[in-house]
Amino acid sequence: MKPVCLVLGAGRGIGANVGTYFADHGYHACLVRRSNQEALNESIDLIQKAGNLATGYLINVIEDDSVEDLIENIEQNIGPIEVLVYNLGAQSGMKLLAETSYKEFEWAWRIANLGLFRTAQSLIPLMQQREKGTFLVTSATAAMRGNKNQHSHASAMGGRRMLCQSLNAEFASKGIHIAHIIIDGMVDAPDTLGKMLGDKEFNKLKEDLGSSDLLISPLEIAKTYYQIHLQHRSAWTHELNISSYLDKQWWND
Ligand SMILES: NC(=O)c1ccc[n+]([C@@H]2O[C@H](COP(=O)([O-])OP(=O)(O)OC[C@H]3O[C@@H](n4cnc5c(N)ncnc54)[C@H](OP(=O)(O)O)[C@@H]3O)[C@@H](O)[C@H]2O)c1
């Protein structure tokens, strides 16, 4: 039985790339996304055609009991979840205060924080029994600084960062490696950034930035996630910042 890498939020950007990379390195990739069955099937097919193991789930992670049931099901029927990638984003566009509904604000908190809390509460006790586990949490520049059009996103991602620190404080000493990974720039992610910008603008962005490596490659992010997982416990990274070579990092901008 192979160990499992469970990716919550496995679109064709960071999520599926991380799952595929772990599958290439001996893991059974369990990919979860919310609405696009066809794209999920494509990601699973690609992994299987390379001779590796993958299972796909179309689930809304923040619906009642869904993530708890999913974790139980995978642990019973597929294998022990050794690596968890919490990749759900809470971005809903650039909106000033008057344009941000309180429902949207609440949704961002649910997806950025409550979903992560519920995942941790279901999975960390199992990892703790095994004294082994890696919790990789994707984050964003908004976790580090607020902005005039980021009310719901920045407050939710800032909270996610604090939750990661709290989990780390309680569980690092129990053998669970928790990493908060700040993606500080735009990613070649058709299902998130691509959707937000629309096909025309996204394709132009890819043309303008992609060839000079200014659009962050999700495959390169996946390699970094794998390296974090491999780290020796005497030298664990809890937080890191990923940006392209010409981008100004959040603290310089
Ligand atoms: N893309 C960027 O430029 C960028 C920049 C900075 C930070 N980030 C961070 O990167 C992470 C996302 O990575 P990505 O942008 O490369 O996206 P991705 O991995 O390509 O896709 C994420 C997927 O999450 C799924 N999802 C959303 N809500 C869900 C829910 N409630 N339950 C289950 N699945 C759900 C969506 O599935 P469906 O499409 O099927 O609905 C979406 O395709 C986020 O944490 C975000 O904050 C991204």
Ligand as a Chemical Component Dictionary entry (heavy atoms), coordinates in Angstrom:
data_LIG
# 
_chem_comp.id                   LIG 
_chem_comp.type                 NON-POLYMER 
_chem_comp.pdbx_formal_charge   0 
_chem_comp.three_letter_code    LIG 
# 
loop_
_chem_comp_atom.comp_id 
_chem_comp_atom.atom_id 
_chem_comp_atom.alt_atom_id 
_chem_comp_atom.type_symbol 
_chem_comp_atom.charge 
_chem_comp_atom.model_Cartn_x 
_chem_comp_atom.model_Cartn_y 
_chem_comp_atom.model_Cartn_z 
_chem_comp_atom.pdbx_ordinal 
LIG N1  N1  N 0  -3.149  31.435 -9.072  1  
LIG C1  C1  C 0  -2.447  32.445 -8.558  2  
LIG O1  O1  O 0  -2.002  33.370 -9.282  3  
LIG C2  C2  C 0  -2.170  32.467 -7.071  4  
LIG C3  C3  C 0  -1.422  33.548 -6.545  5  
LIG C4  C4  C 0  -1.142  33.575 -5.186  6  
LIG C5  C5  C 0  -1.615  32.549 -4.373  7  
LIG N2  N2  N 1  -2.339  31.514 -4.902  8  
LIG C6  C6  C 0  -2.816  30.444 -3.996  9  
LIG O2  O2  O 0  -2.730  29.201 -4.663  10 
LIG C7  C7  C 0  -3.789  28.338 -4.224  11 
LIG C8  C8  C 0  -4.567  27.848 -5.426  12 
LIG O3  O3  O 0  -3.685  27.326 -6.406  13 
LIG P1  P1  P 0  -3.932  27.631 -7.939  14 
LIG O4  O4  O 0  -4.314  29.066 -8.096  15 
LIG O5  O5  O -1 -2.774  27.121 -8.700  16 
LIG O6  O6  O 0  -5.252  26.813 -8.264  17 
LIG P2  P2  P 0  -5.455  25.305 -8.734  18 
LIG O7  O7  O 0  -4.668  24.387 -7.908  19 
LIG O8  O8  O 0  -5.296  25.215 -10.196 20 
LIG O9  O9  O 0  -7.011  25.118 -8.444  21 
LIG C9  C9  C 0  -7.595  25.195 -7.184  22 
LIG C10 C10 C 0  -8.886  24.423 -7.255  23 
LIG O10 O10 O 0  -9.524  24.469 -5.981  24 
LIG C11 C11 C 0  -10.811 23.982 -6.200  25 
LIG N3  N3  N 0  -11.701 24.439 -5.130  26 
LIG C12 C12 C 0  -12.052 25.694 -4.803  27 
LIG N4  N4  N 0  -12.916 25.686 -3.780  28 
LIG C13 C13 C 0  -13.119 24.393 -3.465  29 
LIG C14 C14 C 0  -13.924 23.723 -2.502  30 
LIG N5  N5  N 0  -14.706 24.400 -1.653  31 
LIG N6  N6  N 0  -13.871 22.362 -2.437  32 
LIG C15 C15 C 0  -13.088 21.669 -3.300  33 
LIG N7  N7  N 0  -12.306 22.244 -4.234  34 
LIG C16 C16 C 0  -12.326 23.595 -4.313  35 
LIG C17 C17 C 0  -11.276 24.543 -7.563  36 
LIG O11 O11 O 0  -11.948 23.479 -8.227  37 
LIG P3  P3  P 0  -13.034 23.681 -9.409  38 
LIG O12 O12 O 0  -12.340 24.474 -10.454 39 
LIG O13 O13 O 0  -13.348 22.270 -9.839  40 
LIG O14 O14 O 0  -14.220 24.389 -8.813  41 
LIG C18 C18 C 0  -9.941  24.954 -8.211  42 
LIG O15 O15 O 0  -9.787  24.426 -9.483  43 
LIG C19 C19 C 0  -4.643  29.163 -3.277  44 
LIG O16 O16 O 0  -4.302  28.862 -1.952  45 
LIG C20 C20 C 0  -4.270  30.610 -3.602  46 
LIG O17 O17 O 0  -4.409  31.464 -2.486  47 
LIG C21 C21 C 0  -2.624  31.457 -6.234  48 
# 
loop_
_chem_comp_bond.comp_id 
_chem_comp_bond.atom_id_1 
_chem_comp_bond.atom_id_2 
_chem_comp_bond.value_order 
_chem_comp_bond.pdbx_ordinal 
LIG N1  C1  SING 1  
LIG C1  O1  DOUB 2  
LIG C1  C2  SING 3  
LIG C2  C3  SING 4  
LIG C2  C21 DOUB 5  
LIG C3  C4  DOUB 6  
LIG C4  C5  SING 7  
LIG C5  N2  DOUB 8  
LIG N2  C6  SING 9  
LIG N2  C21 SING 10 
LIG C6  O2  SING 11 
LIG C6  C20 SING 12 
LIG O2  C7  SING 13 
LIG C7  C8  SING 14 
LIG C7  C19 SING 15 
LIG C8  O3  SING 16 
LIG O3  P1  SING 17 
LIG P1  O4  DOUB 18 
LIG P1  O5  SING 19 
LIG P1  O6  SING 20 
LIG O6  P2  SING 21 
LIG P2  O7  DOUB 22 
LIG P2  O8  SING 23 
LIG P2  O9  SING 24 
LIG O9  C9  SING 25 
LIG C9  C10 SING 26 
LIG C10 O10 SING 27 
LIG C10 C18 SING 28 
LIG O10 C11 SING 29 
LIG C11 N3  SING 30 
LIG C11 C17 SING 31 
LIG N3  C12 SING 32 
LIG N3  C16 SING 33 
LIG C12 N4  DOUB 34 
LIG N4  C13 SING 35 
LIG C13 C14 SING 36 
LIG C13 C16 DOUB 37 
LIG C14 N5  SING 38 
LIG C14 N6  DOUB 39 
LIG N6  C15 SING 40 
LIG C15 N7  DOUB 41 
LIG N7  C16 SING 42 
LIG C17 O11 SING 43 
LIG C17 C18 SING 44 
LIG O11 P3  SING 45 
LIG P3  O12 DOUB 46 
LIG P3  O13 SING 47 
LIG P3  O14 SING 48 
LIG C18 O15 SING 49 
LIG C19 O16 SING 50 
LIG C19 C20 SING 51 
LIG C20 O17 SING 52 
# 
